[in-house]
């Protein structure tokens, strides 16, 4: 395996590990677990109008989501920006308890905090073209 393929695989593992923890928090309706995936000063823009800064805003946003909400995702692109900073373009699909699916595009920027410890510093969701964004994920 070439060195660049090996490095890309490491990036994939990092993004997957963080997003799997985020997914676990969403699926189990544990807003604090979701917020723990973010830096203390994270810039967060979900499906609601506006944005928040920090874990508290992330936790409040996910606390408003219905119990039974789940998410699955597909990582489309990963880009290293500088050392210890990764960007990823992701397609998440949220499923409401009634089975309604909400599809989005998501851009995340992850910062390395310590060895093998990465957190989301920037989270930006956008609706698909022609789609009305719901007030609850």
Buried (B, 14 or more C-beta within 10 A) or exposed (E): EEEEEEEBEEBEEBBBBBBEBBBBBBBEBBBEBBBBBBBEEBBBBBBBEEEBEBBEBBBEBBEEBEEEBBBEBEBEEBEEEEEEBBBBBBBBEBBBEEEEEBEBBBBBBBBBEEEEEBBBBBBBBEBEEEEEBBEBB
